[in-house]
Amino acid sequence: MSLSTYLTFDGNCREAFEFYRSVFGGEYQTLSTFGEGPDDMQVPDAERDKIMHVSLSVGDGVLMGSDRGPWGPPLVAGNNFSLSIESETRTASDALFAKLSAGGSATMPMADAFWGAYFGRCTDRFGINWMVACDPTPE
């Protein structure tokens, strides 16, 4: 199991991650834009170059981020980050998701995502946003 921080920006994710890369060094593990997403995402032209996902190794951890998509809620200091936990199996992911969302809310139920992961989002009863994922390897 691994735990990472996921930051959400309001259009300046690329600038922020260039800054973080200048501070910590290294190369991006992943960098993709909303325009590279599937056609059914229906991304407005003005949003296509914004960052859908970026990840940067920092020591033994990973700093991840994205710009807020046009369908997301407005950003407010405090709701612009999530803790991202990756488990080994779908069963473990489902159990983590159920425990984390108990008394809170499931904002995106666990499901197969277009990028290949088994993924879900929830907010725990303390207002902390979580992303739960696993590699889709069969159990």
N, C-alpha and C positions, 0 to 999 in steps of 0.2 A: 504494500500500500504506500502511496506517496501523496503528500499534501503540497499544494502550490497556491500562490496568490494570483488572482485574475483581476485585472484592472479594466474599467470601462471608461472611455473618453467620449467627449462630445465633439468629435471631428478632428482632434489633434493627437490621435494615437501614434501616428507615424513619427511626428515630431518628438513626442515623449519617449518613444522607444529608441530613436536615434540618440537622444540624450542618455538614456539608461545604458545603451551599448557603449557610448563614449566613456561612461563612468566605470562600468564593469568589464568591458571588453567582450570578446567572443563574437560569434556569428548567430544569426537567427536560425533556430531549428525549423521554424515554419513562418511564412509571411504570405497571407492571401487577402485579397480584397473582396468586397461584396459583389463586384462585377464578375468574379471568378466562381461565384456560387451557381447552383442550379437555376435554370430558367424559371422554374415555378416560384422562386423567391420574389419575383417581380420588383426588383430594385430600381428606384427612380434613377435616371441618368446622373443627377447631381450627387448621388450616394455611391456610385459604382467604384470610385477610386478610394473610398474609405476602407479602413482595415477591418476585415471580418475576423481575422485571428492572427496573432503573432505570438511566438514564444522565443524566449532568450534564456539560455543557461546562465545561471548565476551561482557559482560554486557548485554545491551538491543539489541545488534547487533549480526551479524554473519559474521565471516571471512571465506571465501570459497577459494578453490584453486584446482589446478590440475597441472600435468606435461603436457608439450606440447606433443601432439600426433605426430606420425611420419608423419602425413599429414599436420600439421600446419606449418605456416611460421617460419623462424628462429626468436628467441627472440632477441629483441633489447630493451635496457632500454627505457621505455616509452610505449612500446606496450605489456608489460607483466602484465597488469591489465585491468580489466573491472569493470564497475559499473553494478550491478545486481539489477533490479527492479522487484518486484513481485506484480502483481495487483490481484484484486478480480475476474475478469471475462475475458473470451476470448475477448469480445468486447473491454474492457478497454485495454487489452494487445495489440490488433490490433491497437487501436488509439494511444497508446504510441509509438509503433514501427513505425507507419507511421510518426508521428511528429519527433521522434528522428532521423530517417533515411533520412528525407527530406533534400536534398542538400548534403547528405553523401552517404553511400552505405549500402545495405542490404547484409551482408555476409552469413547469414543463415535465410531465410524467416521463418516467424511464421509457426509452424507445430507441430503435436503431436510427442513427442520424445519417444524413447524406454523406458525411465525410468518413464513415466507416466505424465510428465508435458506438457503443451502447451508452446513452447519455440522458441525463435529466437534471432539472434545476428545481430548487426549493428554497424556501425561507423558513428558518427554524423559529421556534416560539420566542426567541430573543431578538428577532429581526435581522439575523445574519443570513446573507445569501450564500447558498452552496451550489456547486456543480458536482455531480457524481458521474463518473465515467469508468468504462473498462474497455480494453481491447476486445473486439468481438470474437475472440478465439472460442470455439465450441468447448463446452464443459464435458 
